[in-house]
Amino acid sequence: MTIRWGIVCAGKICQDFVNAVNSYPDKGDQVIAAVAARNKERATEFAKQLNIPKVFDSYEAMAASKEIDVAYIGALNPDHYALSKLFLENGKHVLCEKPLCLNFKQTESLLKLAQKKKLFLMEAVWSRFAPAYVALEKDIKDGKLGDVKYLEVNFGVPIKYVERVTKKEFGGSAVLDIGVYTLQLAQYVFKDEPIRISVVAEPLNESGVDLMETIVLDYEGGRRAVLNISAHMRLWNRANIYGTKGRITLEDPFHFPTELIREGGKTERFPLHDTRKFNFENSAGLVYEAIETVRCIKNGLLESPRMSHKESLVLAKLEDAVRKQIGVHFDVDDQEFP
């Protein structure tokens, strides 16, 4: 059974997703079947450029059609909830870009709907499917680091003039745009929820959005994660994981690394299958989340064990807690969702 993707939106991340999937030599039985965007002309040009056979006039038309099985949603943050809901209600599986929703209440509502409809839904935290992350997890499980006690990670890129990050009406927030990668890594390493969250941030911008902060997550047993996030400048975006027996480094860019450095400087490399110029760094790796989505759908799974519904709920809870401490408030925070 060929799994047919419908691409929701015609932006840069969607372009990278399509190129990553189409260029992978062993992607399995899946195809990019259609695209829809608010601007029909833009969708038509997107389809022509990327050889996508079908263009829909609207998201509603694509959701109602029988020509796709799963939607990849790469729209702006405030649209994630409504668009995911639209496709789920029309019987389509969904892979939605991070953050899955703007807050915990939306996230919980969406996950309940997917369970009710018996459809696959996953937050597209592509990091979880990077071969380097799989290797890291194996080393931790095998006890090669001993007891993992400390994580330090930086994520800084010069995006302070990008409207999706700086404008509240676009769901802007450094925490939701790049900080999510640092938060998910802490959860990936430590597994349980932190017992204390501390945030130091610079004043919010004129739109009421955060652009730089340091987050400290304290876990039971004296474990700690220190996360540095900046939309002002590029940092050395690597992650160091320390245990009682050693250290592992996810090299820059830690959110989808191609190098893992073990104690003593021994480096294991995970080359990407495609080295063409993508819009975002190492985007060829987006294919791994597509492969996982197709695997889960074909096996009747409603969620991926590597990025489960519980993980998305914890991530949303952490994002809410950080935003609350620094004063980033969205209108949807005052609303209730079924």
The 8 nearest C-alpha neighbors of each residue, nearest first, counted from 0:
[[1, 2, 28, 297, 29, 3, 293, 27],
 [0, 2, 28, 29, 3, 30, 27, 68],
 [3, 1, 29, 68, 0, 28, 30, 4],
 [4, 2, 67, 30, 68, 32, 29, 31],
 [5, 3, 31, 69, 32, 67, 70, 30],
 [4, 6, 70, 33, 34, 67, 32, 69],
 [7, 5, 34, 71, 70, 33, 8, 4],
 [6, 8, 72, 35, 71, 34, 73, 36],
 [9, 7, 36, 74, 35, 10, 73, 6],
 [10, 8, 42, 13, 36, 45, 14, 7],
 [11, 9, 13, 12, 8, 14, 73, 74],
 [10, 12, 14, 13, 278, 15, 9, 279],
 [11, 13, 15, 14, 10, 16, 73, 278],
 [14, 12, 16, 15, 11, 10, 73, 9],
 [15, 13, 11, 17, 12, 16, 18, 10],
 [14, 16, 12, 18, 13, 17, 19, 277],
 [17, 15, 13, 19, 14, 18, 285, 12],
 [16, 18, 20, 14, 19, 15, 21, 13],
 [19, 17, 15, 21, 20, 16, 22, 14],
 [20, 18, 283, 16, 286, 17, 22, 21],
 [21, 19, 286, 17, 23, 18, 22, 16],
 [20, 22, 18, 23, 19, 17, 31, 30],
 [21, 23, 19, 20, 18, 24, 273, 272],
 [24, 22, 20, 26, 21, 25, 19, 272],
 [23, 25, 26, 22, 272, 21, 27, 20],
 [26, 24, 27, 23, 28, 22, 20, 290],
 [27, 25, 23, 24, 290, 20, 28, 29],
 [26, 28, 25, 29, 290, 293, 24, 1],
 [27, 29, 1, 2, 26, 0, 30, 293],
 [30, 28, 2, 1, 3, 27, 26, 31],
 [29, 31, 3, 32, 4, 2, 28, 1],
 [32, 30, 4, 3, 33, 51, 5, 17],
 [31, 33, 4, 3, 30, 5, 51, 52],
 [34, 32, 53, 5, 54, 51, 31, 6],
 [33, 35, 6, 54, 5, 7, 55, 42],
 [36, 34, 55, 7, 58, 42, 8, 57],
 [35, 37, 8, 38, 42, 9, 39, 7],
 [36, 38, 39, 57, 35, 8, 58, 56],
 [37, 39, 36, 41, 40, 42, 35, 56],
 [40, 38, 42, 41, 56, 43, 36, 37],
 [41, 39, 43, 42, 38, 44, 45, 36],
 [40, 42, 44, 38, 43, 39, 45, 9],
 [41, 43, 45, 39, 40, 36, 44, 35],
 [44, 42, 40, 46, 45, 41, 39, 47],
 [43, 45, 47, 41, 46, 42, 48, 40],
 [46, 44, 42, 48, 43, 47, 41, 49],
 [47, 45, 51, 43, 49, 44, 48, 50],
 [48, 46, 44, 50, 45, 49, 43, 51],
 [47, 49, 45, 46, 50, 44, 51, 43],
 [48, 50, 46, 47, 51, 45, 17, 18],
 [51, 49, 47, 46, 48, 52, 45, 31],
 [50, 52, 46, 49, 33, 53, 32, 31],
 [51, 53, 32, 33, 50, 46, 54, 47],
 [54, 52, 33, 51, 32, 34, 55, 46],
 [55, 53, 34, 33, 35, 43, 42, 56],
 [56, 54, 35, 57, 61, 60, 34, 53],
 [55, 57, 39, 35, 60, 54, 58, 36],
 [58, 56, 60, 59, 55, 35, 37, 36],
 [57, 59, 61, 60, 35, 62, 36, 7],
 [58, 60, 62, 57, 61, 63, 85, 86],
 [61, 59, 57, 63, 58, 62, 64, 55],
 [60, 62, 64, 58, 63, 59, 55, 57],
 [61, 63, 59, 86, 60, 64, 89, 58],
 [64, 62, 60, 61, 89, 59, 65, 86],
 [63, 65, 61, 66, 62, 60, 67, 89],
 [64, 66, 67, 63, 68, 61, 62, 91],
 [65, 67, 64, 68, 3, 32, 61, 33],
 [68, 66, 3, 5, 4, 65, 69, 32],
 [69, 67, 3, 91, 2, 4, 92, 70],
 [70, 68, 92, 4, 91, 93, 67, 5],
 [71, 69, 5, 93, 4, 6, 72, 94],
 [70, 72, 94, 6, 95, 7, 93, 5],
 [73, 71, 95, 7, 74, 96, 70, 94],
 [72, 74, 96, 13, 8, 7, 12, 71],
 [73, 75, 8, 72, 78, 76, 79, 7],
 [76, 74, 78, 77, 169, 73, 79, 163],
 [75, 77, 170, 78, 79, 74, 169, 101],
 [78, 76, 170, 79, 75, 169, 101, 80],
 [79, 77, 76, 81, 80, 75, 82, 74],
 [80, 78, 82, 76, 100, 77, 81, 83],
 [79, 81, 83, 100, 82, 78, 84, 105],
 [82, 80, 84, 83, 78, 79, 85, 77],
 [81, 83, 85, 84, 79, 80, 78, 86],
 [84, 82, 80, 86, 85, 81, 79, 87],
 [83, 85, 81, 87, 82, 86, 88, 80],
 [86, 84, 82, 88, 83, 87, 81, 89],
 [85, 87, 89, 62, 91, 83, 88, 84],
 [88, 86, 91, 84, 90, 89, 85, 83],
 [89, 87, 85, 86, 90, 84, 91, 116],
 [90, 88, 86, 87, 91, 63, 62, 85],
 [89, 91, 87, 88, 86, 92, 118, 116],
 [90, 92, 87, 86, 69, 68, 89, 93],
 [91, 93, 69, 119, 118, 120, 70, 87],
 [94, 92, 120, 70, 69, 95, 71, 119],
 [93, 95, 71, 121, 120, 123, 122, 70],
 [96, 94, 72, 122, 123, 71, 93, 99],
 [95, 97, 123, 73, 122, 72, 99, 98],
 [98, 96, 99, 123, 122, 124, 95, 100],
 [97, 99, 100, 175, 96, 101, 76, 122],
 [98, 100, 97, 122, 95, 96, 79, 106],
 [101, 99, 98, 106, 80, 102, 79, 105],
 [100, 102, 77, 76, 98, 105, 170, 99],
 [103, 101, 100, 104, 105, 315, 319, 106],
 [102, 104, 315, 106, 105, 316, 107, 312],
 [105, 103, 107, 106, 102, 108, 336, 335],
 [104, 106, 108, 103, 107, 102, 100, 109],
 [107, 105, 103, 109, 100, 104, 108, 110],
 [106, 108, 110, 104, 109, 105, 103, 111],
 [109, 107, 105, 111, 106, 110, 337, 336],
 [110, 108, 112, 106, 111, 107, 105, 113],
 [109, 111, 113, 107, 112, 108, 106, 114],
 [112, 110, 114, 108, 109, 113, 115, 107],
 [113, 111, 115, 109, 110, 114, 116, 108],
 [112, 114, 116, 110, 118, 115, 111, 117],
 [113, 115, 117, 111, 112, 116, 110, 118],
 [114, 116, 112, 113, 117, 111, 118, 110],
 [115, 117, 113, 118, 114, 112, 87, 90],
 [118, 116, 114, 115, 113, 301, 119, 112],
 [119, 117, 113, 92, 116, 301, 114, 120],
 [118, 120, 301, 92, 302, 93, 296, 300],
 [121, 119, 93, 94, 92, 302, 113, 118],
 [122, 120, 94, 123, 302, 95, 93, 119],
 [121, 123, 95, 99, 124, 97, 96, 94],
 [122, 124, 96, 125, 95, 97, 94, 121],
 [125, 123, 126, 122, 97, 127, 306, 96],
 [124, 126, 127, 123, 288, 128, 285, 129],
 [127, 125, 255, 129, 128, 254, 124, 132],
 [128, 126, 125, 129, 132, 124, 305, 306],
 [129, 127, 126, 125, 287, 288, 130, 132],
 [128, 130, 132, 131, 126, 127, 255, 133],
 [131, 129, 133, 132, 134, 128, 269, 257],
 [130, 132, 134, 129, 133, 135, 259, 256],
 [133, 131, 135, 129, 134, 130, 136, 127],
 [132, 134, 130, 136, 131, 135, 137, 129],
 [135, 133, 131, 137, 132, 136, 130, 138],
 [136, 134, 132, 138, 137, 133, 131, 139],
 [135, 137, 139, 133, 134, 138, 140, 132],
 [136, 138, 140, 134, 139, 135, 141, 133],
 [139, 137, 141, 135, 143, 136, 140, 134],
 [138, 140, 136, 142, 137, 141, 144, 143],
 [141, 139, 137, 142, 138, 136, 143, 135],
 [142, 140, 138, 139, 143, 137, 144, 136],
 [143, 141, 145, 139, 140, 144, 138, 146],
 [142, 144, 138, 145, 141, 139, 244, 245],
 [145, 143, 244, 242, 245, 142, 139, 243],
 [144, 146, 244, 243, 142, 242, 143, 147],
 [145, 147, 242, 243, 148, 144, 244, 142],
 [148, 146, 242, 241, 145, 149, 144, 243],
 [147, 149, 222, 242, 241, 146, 223, 221],
 [148, 150, 223, 241, 224, 222, 240, 147],
 [151, 149, 224, 240, 239, 241, 225, 223],
 [152, 150, 225, 239, 238, 224, 226, 240],
 [151, 153, 238, 226, 237, 227, 239, 225],
 [154, 152, 227, 236, 226, 237, 228, 155],
 [153, 155, 236, 228, 227, 234, 229, 152],
 [154, 156, 229, 233, 234, 228, 232, 230],
 [155, 157, 233, 232, 230, 158, 231, 229],
 [158, 156, 232, 231, 230, 233, 159, 155],
 [157, 159, 230, 161, 160, 156, 231, 164],
 [158, 160, 230, 231, 161, 157, 165, 210],
 [161, 159, 158, 162, 165, 164, 157, 230],
 [162, 160, 158, 164, 159, 163, 165, 166],
 [161, 163, 165, 164, 166, 160, 169, 171],
 [162, 164, 171, 169, 161, 165, 166, 170],
 [165, 163, 171, 162, 172, 161, 166, 173],
 [164, 166, 162, 171, 163, 208, 161, 159],
 [167, 165, 171, 162, 169, 168, 206, 164],
 [166, 168, 171, 170, 169, 206, 208, 165],
 [169, 167, 166, 170, 171, 77, 329, 163],
 [168, 170, 167, 163, 171, 166, 77, 75],
 [171, 169, 167, 76, 77, 168, 172, 163],
 [170, 172, 164, 167, 166, 165, 163, 169],
 [173, 171, 175, 174, 164, 209, 208, 176],
 [172, 174, 210, 176, 175, 177, 209, 178],
 [173, 175, 178, 172, 176, 177, 179, 318],
 [176, 174, 172, 179, 173, 178, 177, 98],
 [175, 177, 173, 174, 178, 172, 179, 164],
 [178, 176, 179, 173, 180, 174, 175, 154],
 [177, 179, 174, 181, 180, 175, 173, 228],
 [178, 180, 182, 177, 175, 181, 174, 183],
 [181, 179, 183, 178, 182, 177, 254, 184],
 [180, 182, 184, 178, 179, 183, 226, 185],
 [183, 181, 179, 185, 184, 180, 178, 186],
 [182, 184, 186, 180, 185, 181, 187, 179],
 [183, 185, 187, 181, 186, 182, 188, 180],
 [186, 184, 182, 188, 183, 187, 189, 224],
 [185, 187, 190, 183, 189, 184, 188, 182],
 [188, 186, 184, 185, 190, 189, 183, 127],
 [187, 189, 185, 186, 190, 184, 136, 147],
 [188, 190, 186, 191, 187, 185, 147, 218],
 [191, 189, 186, 187, 188, 192, 185, 310],
 [192, 190, 189, 193, 186, 218, 219, 187],
 [191, 193, 194, 190, 218, 186, 313, 189],
 [194, 192, 218, 217, 195, 216, 191, 196],
 [193, 195, 218, 217, 192, 219, 196, 216],
 [196, 194, 217, 193, 216, 197, 218, 215],
 [197, 195, 216, 215, 217, 198, 193, 194],
 [198, 196, 215, 214, 216, 195, 199, 321],
 [197, 199, 214, 213, 200, 215, 321, 196],
 [200, 198, 213, 212, 214, 197, 201, 325],
 [201, 199, 212, 211, 198, 213, 202, 325],
 [200, 202, 211, 212, 203, 199, 209, 210],
 [203, 201, 200, 204, 209, 325, 210, 211],
 [202, 204, 209, 208, 207, 201, 205, 210],
 [203, 205, 207, 206, 208, 209, 202, 210],
 [204, 206, 207, 203, 208, 166, 165, 202],
 [207, 205, 204, 208, 166, 167, 165, 203],
 [208, 206, 203, 204, 205, 327, 167, 209],
 [207, 209, 203, 172, 204, 206, 327, 165],
 [210, 208, 203, 172, 173, 211, 204, 207],
 [209, 211, 173, 230, 229, 172, 208, 159],
 [212, 210, 229, 228, 200, 209, 201, 230],
 [213, 211, 200, 228, 199, 227, 201, 214],
 [212, 214, 227, 199, 226, 198, 228, 200],
 [213, 215, 198, 226, 197, 225, 212, 216],
 [216, 214, 225, 197, 224, 196, 226, 198],
 [215, 217, 196, 224, 223, 193, 195, 214],
 [218, 216, 223, 195, 193, 194, 222, 215],
 [219, 217, 193, 222, 194, 223, 221, 220],
 [218, 220, 221, 222, 194, 217, 193, 223],
 [219, 221, 222, 218, 148, 217, 223, 146],
 [220, 222, 219, 218, 223, 148, 217, 149],
 [223, 221, 148, 218, 220, 149, 217, 219],
 [222, 224, 217, 149, 216, 218, 148, 150],
 [223, 225, 150, 216, 215, 149, 151, 185],
 [226, 224, 215, 151, 214, 150, 152, 216],
 [225, 227, 214, 152, 213, 151, 153, 181],
 [228, 226, 213, 153, 154, 212, 152, 214],
 [229, 227, 154, 212, 211, 155, 178, 153],
 [228, 230, 211, 155, 231, 210, 232, 154],
 [229, 231, 158, 159, 157, 210, 156, 155],
 [232, 230, 157, 229, 159, 158, 156, 155],
 [233, 231, 157, 156, 155, 230, 234, 229],
 [232, 234, 156, 155, 157, 235, 231, 154],
 [235, 233, 155, 236, 154, 232, 153, 156],
 [234, 236, 237, 153, 251, 233, 154, 155],
 [237, 235, 251, 153, 154, 252, 234, 253],
 [236, 238, 251, 250, 253, 249, 235, 152],
 [237, 239, 152, 249, 248, 151, 253, 240],
 [240, 238, 248, 151, 150, 247, 152, 241],
 [239, 241, 150, 247, 246, 149, 248, 238],
 [242, 240, 246, 149, 147, 148, 245, 150],
 [241, 243, 147, 144, 146, 245, 148, 145],
 [242, 244, 145, 146, 245, 144, 147, 241],
 [245, 243, 144, 145, 242, 143, 246, 146],
 [244, 246, 144, 242, 243, 262, 241, 247],
 [245, 247, 241, 262, 240, 242, 261, 144],
 [246, 248, 261, 240, 260, 239, 262, 241],
 [249, 247, 239, 260, 238, 259, 250, 240],
 [248, 250, 259, 238, 253, 237, 256, 258],
 [249, 251, 237, 253, 258, 248, 256, 252],
 [252, 250, 237, 236, 253, 256, 235, 249],
 [251, 253, 256, 236, 254, 250, 255, 237],
 [252, 254, 251, 237, 256, 249, 255, 250],
 [255, 253, 126, 252, 256, 180, 181, 251],
 [256, 254, 126, 253, 252, 129, 281, 257],
 [257, 255, 253, 252, 258, 250, 254, 249],
 [256, 258, 269, 268, 270, 131, 255, 259],
 [259, 257, 268, 256, 250, 267, 269, 249],
 [258, 260, 249, 267, 266, 248, 250, 131],
 [261, 259, 266, 248, 265, 247, 264, 267],
 [260, 262, 247, 265, 264, 263, 266, 246],
 [263, 261, 246, 264, 245, 247, 265, 260],
 [264, 262, 265, 261, 260, 246, 266, 245],
 [263, 265, 262, 261, 260, 266, 247, 248],
 [266, 264, 261, 260, 263, 262, 267, 259],
 [267, 265, 260, 259, 264, 261, 268, 258],
 [266, 268, 259, 258, 260, 265, 269, 261],
 [269, 267, 258, 257, 270, 266, 259, 131],
 [268, 270, 257, 258, 271, 130, 131, 267],
 [271, 269, 257, 268, 272, 258, 273, 274],
 [272, 270, 273, 283, 269, 284, 274, 257],
 [271, 273, 23, 270, 274, 283, 22, 24],
 [274, 272, 271, 275, 283, 22, 23, 19],
 [273, 275, 276, 271, 272, 283, 281, 277],
 [276, 274, 273, 277, 283, 18, 272, 281],
 [275, 277, 274, 278, 279, 280, 273, 282],
 [278, 276, 279, 15, 275, 282, 280, 281],
 [279, 277, 11, 15, 276, 280, 12, 282],
 [280, 278, 277, 282, 281, 12, 15, 11],
 [279, 281, 282, 277, 278, 252, 255, 283],
 [280, 282, 283, 284, 279, 255, 277, 271],
 [283, 281, 284, 285, 280, 279, 15, 277],
 [282, 284, 19, 281, 285, 273, 286, 271],
 [283, 285, 282, 286, 287, 281, 271, 19],
 [286, 284, 283, 287, 282, 288, 16, 19],
 [285, 287, 20, 289, 284, 19, 288, 290],
 [286, 288, 290, 289, 285, 128, 284, 291],
 [287, 289, 291, 290, 286, 125, 285, 292],
 [290, 288, 286, 292, 287, 291, 293, 285],
 [289, 291, 287, 293, 288, 292, 294, 286],
 [292, 290, 294, 288, 289, 293, 295, 287],
 [291, 293, 289, 295, 294, 290, 288, 296],
 [294, 292, 296, 290, 295, 291, 297, 289],
 [295, 293, 291, 297, 292, 296, 290, 298],
 [294, 296, 300, 298, 292, 293, 297, 299],
 [297, 295, 293, 299, 298, 294, 300, 292],
 [296, 298, 294, 295, 299, 293, 300, 0],
 [299, 297, 295, 296, 300, 294, 293, 301],
 [298, 300, 296, 297, 295, 301, 119, 118],
 [299, 301, 295, 302, 298, 296, 119, 303],
 [302, 300, 119, 118, 120, 117, 299, 114],
 [303, 301, 307, 300, 119, 120, 121, 308],
 [302, 304, 307, 306, 305, 295, 121, 300],
 [303, 305, 307, 306, 302, 308, 300, 310],
 [306, 304, 303, 307, 127, 128, 310, 302],
 [307, 305, 303, 304, 310, 127, 308, 121],
 [306, 308, 310, 303, 304, 309, 302, 305],
 [307, 309, 311, 310, 312, 302, 110, 306],
 [308, 310, 312, 307, 311, 313, 306, 314],
 [311, 309, 307, 313, 308, 312, 306, 314],
 [310, 312, 314, 308, 309, 313, 315, 307],
 [311, 313, 309, 315, 310, 314, 316, 308],
 [314, 312, 316, 310, 315, 311, 317, 309],
 [313, 315, 311, 317, 316, 312, 310, 318],
 [316, 314, 103, 318, 312, 317, 313, 102],
 [315, 317, 313, 319, 314, 318, 103, 312],
 [316, 318, 320, 314, 319, 315, 321, 313],
 [319, 317, 315, 321, 320, 316, 322, 314],
 [320, 318, 322, 316, 317, 321, 323, 102],
 [319, 321, 317, 323, 318, 322, 316, 324],
 [322, 320, 318, 324, 323, 319, 317, 325],
 [323, 321, 327, 319, 325, 324, 320, 326],
 [322, 324, 326, 320, 321, 325, 319, 327],
 [325, 323, 321, 322, 326, 320, 198, 327],
 [324, 326, 322, 323, 327, 321, 200, 198],
 [325, 327, 323, 324, 322, 328, 207, 203],
 [328, 326, 322, 208, 325, 207, 323, 329],
 [327, 329, 326, 330, 332, 322, 323, 207],
 [330, 328, 331, 332, 327, 167, 170, 333],
 [329, 331, 332, 333, 328, 334, 168, 167],
 [332, 330, 334, 333, 329, 101, 102, 335],
 [331, 333, 330, 329, 334, 328, 102, 104],
 [334, 332, 331, 330, 335, 329, 328, 104],
 [335, 333, 331, 332, 336, 330, 104, 105],
 [334, 336, 337, 333, 104, 331, 332, 105],
 [335, 337, 108, 105, 104, 334, 107, 109],
 [336, 108, 335, 105, 109, 111, 104, 112]]
